[in-house]
């Protein structure tokens, strides 16, 4: 498969997970300057790694939520929380992942992640 096919396959999955409007907004955020990065994201992250079948999409989403929370990447956490819900993750599963983040990555990262998750999931903060 060439990278153009991977790009299209990845773009389709990314759009399915996050919605056309959100993907288009992110893809156009940096204009022509950001096109090479968006190609990498579509072709390799979503067109290759996310297409692998050893882990189900929900498990991959929970891993992404944990990594974005632990790294303090709030904007990416928001995106992957939406993807996690779309991939069938339940709020209590997300809560459990964020509790693990608290134990292994620190309370400040987990505090911020809980705040963002409560907003995105629509539960009481």
One Martini backbone bead per residue (centre of mass of N, CA, C, O) as a GRO file, in nm:
protein
  125
    1UNK     BB    1   0.097   0.036   0.023
    2UNK     BB    2   0.061   0.355  -0.014
    3UNK     BB    3   0.055   0.665   0.136
    4UNK     BB    4  -0.213   0.754   0.010
    5UNK     BB    5  -0.382   0.521   0.114
    6UNK     BB    6  -0.314   0.561   0.410
    7UNK     BB    7  -0.424   0.846   0.429
    8UNK     BB    8  -0.720   0.777   0.354
    9UNK     BB    9  -0.765   0.566   0.574
   10UNK     BB   10  -0.697   0.757   0.811
   11UNK     BB   11  -0.903   0.980   0.751
   12UNK     BB   12  -1.151   0.801   0.783
   13UNK     BB   13  -1.104   0.722   1.079
   14UNK     BB   14  -1.076   1.004   1.199
   15UNK     BB   15  -1.362   1.095   1.113
   16UNK     BB   16  -1.518   0.876   1.264
   17UNK     BB   17  -1.407   0.952   1.555
   18UNK     BB   18  -1.432   1.303   1.533
   19UNK     BB   19  -1.525   1.428   1.282
   20UNK     BB   20  -1.519   1.635   1.020
   21UNK     BB   21  -1.493   1.916   1.149
   22UNK     BB   22  -1.257   1.854   1.343
   23UNK     BB   23  -1.056   1.758   1.129
   24UNK     BB   24  -1.054   2.006   0.947
   25UNK     BB   25  -0.961   2.204   1.159
   26UNK     BB   26  -0.688   2.061   1.220
   27UNK     BB   27  -0.582   2.048   0.921
   28UNK     BB   28  -0.611   2.387   0.891
   29UNK     BB   29  -0.459   2.537   1.130
   30UNK     BB   30  -0.157   2.562   0.950
   31UNK     BB   31  -0.193   2.518   0.674
   32UNK     BB   32   0.060   2.449   0.466
   33UNK     BB   33   0.262   2.402   0.699
   34UNK     BB   34   0.078   2.142   0.818
   35UNK     BB   35   0.056   1.918   0.595
   36UNK     BB   36   0.283   1.716   0.667
   37UNK     BB   37   0.173   1.645   0.947
   38UNK     BB   38  -0.107   1.543   0.855
   39UNK     BB   39   0.003   1.313   0.687
   40UNK     BB   40   0.134   1.159   0.918
   41UNK     BB   41  -0.117   1.119   1.086
   42UNK     BB   42  -0.289   0.974   0.871
   43UNK     BB   43  -0.087   0.751   0.763
   44UNK     BB   44   0.046   0.646   1.046
   45UNK     BB   45  -0.149   0.662   1.282
   46UNK     BB   46  -0.436   0.593   1.121
   47UNK     BB   47  -0.322   0.410   0.867
   48UNK     BB   48  -0.167   0.209   1.077
   49UNK     BB   49  -0.173   0.180   1.392
   50UNK     BB   50  -0.495   0.198   1.418
   51UNK     BB   51  -0.529  -0.065   1.217
   52UNK     BB   52  -0.454  -0.252   1.408
   53UNK     BB   53  -0.570  -0.572   1.582
   54UNK     BB   54  -0.457  -0.641   1.877
   55UNK     BB   55  -0.624  -0.384   1.949
   56UNK     BB   56  -0.882  -0.226   2.042
   57UNK     BB   57  -0.999   0.090   2.010
   58UNK     BB   58  -1.064   0.137   2.313
   59UNK     BB   59  -0.781   0.073   2.419
   60UNK     BB   60  -0.635   0.288   2.260
   61UNK     BB   61  -0.791   0.525   2.379
   62UNK     BB   62  -0.707   0.482   2.675
   63UNK     BB   63  -0.408   0.520   2.619
   64UNK     BB   64  -0.431   0.810   2.513
   65UNK     BB   65  -0.552   0.935   2.761
   66UNK     BB   66  -0.318   0.868   2.948
   67UNK     BB   67  -0.091   1.011   2.789
   68UNK     BB   68  -0.215   1.297   2.775
   69UNK     BB   69  -0.245   1.333   3.077
   70UNK     BB   70   0.051   1.280   3.166
   71UNK     BB   71   0.166   1.512   2.961
   72UNK     BB   72  -0.038   1.766   2.954
   73UNK     BB   73  -0.240   1.740   2.685
   74UNK     BB   74  -0.533   1.887   2.671
   75UNK     BB   75  -0.619   1.903   2.372
   76UNK     BB   76  -0.568   1.600   2.310
   77UNK     BB   77  -0.749   1.490   2.529
   78UNK     BB   78  -1.013   1.588   2.416
   79UNK     BB   79  -1.002   1.430   2.156
   80UNK     BB   80  -0.965   1.139   2.294
   81UNK     BB   81  -1.226   1.139   2.450
   82UNK     BB   82  -1.412   1.141   2.208
   83UNK     BB   83  -1.296   0.883   2.085
   84UNK     BB   84  -1.356   0.695   2.321
   85UNK     BB   85  -1.660   0.718   2.309
   86UNK     BB   86  -1.685   0.626   2.011
   87UNK     BB   87  -1.522   0.345   2.099
   88UNK     BB   88  -1.700   0.261   2.380
   89UNK     BB   89  -1.627   0.414   2.617
   90UNK     BB   90  -1.664   0.459   2.951
   91UNK     BB   91  -1.659   0.674   3.207
   92UNK     BB   92  -1.544   0.462   3.415
   93UNK     BB   93  -1.293   0.393   3.246
   94UNK     BB   94  -1.173   0.674   3.238
   95UNK     BB   95  -1.151   0.707   3.540
   96UNK     BB   96  -0.954   0.473   3.588
   97UNK     BB   97  -0.726   0.582   3.416
   98UNK     BB   98  -0.695   0.851   3.581
   99UNK     BB   99  -0.615   0.706   3.844
  100UNK     BB  100  -0.355   0.587   3.734
  101UNK     BB  101  -0.226   0.854   3.673
  102UNK     BB  102  -0.212   0.948   3.964
  103UNK     BB  103  -0.026   0.712   4.072
  104UNK     BB  104   0.207   0.723   3.818
  105UNK     BB  105   0.208   1.066   3.735
  106UNK     BB  106   0.016   1.241   3.911
  107UNK     BB  107  -0.198   1.468   4.043
  108UNK     BB  108  -0.188   1.717   3.855
  109UNK     BB  109  -0.253   1.563   3.594
  110UNK     BB  110  -0.521   1.437   3.699
  111UNK     BB  111  -0.674   1.691   3.766
  112UNK     BB  112  -0.684   1.810   3.481
  113UNK     BB  113  -0.807   1.559   3.346
  114UNK     BB  114  -1.070   1.557   3.509
  115UNK     BB  115  -1.172   1.830   3.422
  116UNK     BB  116  -1.183   1.771   3.119
  117UNK     BB  117  -1.359   1.515   3.131
  118UNK     BB  118  -1.607   1.640   3.264
  119UNK     BB  119  -1.663   1.825   3.023
  120UNK     BB  120  -1.667   1.613   2.784
  121UNK     BB  121  -1.874   1.403   2.920
  122UNK     BB  122  -2.090   1.547   3.120
  123UNK     BB  123  -2.001   1.572   3.418
  124UNK     BB  124  -1.949   1.628   3.729
  125UNK     BB  125  -1.697   1.828   3.887
   0.00000   0.00000   0.00000
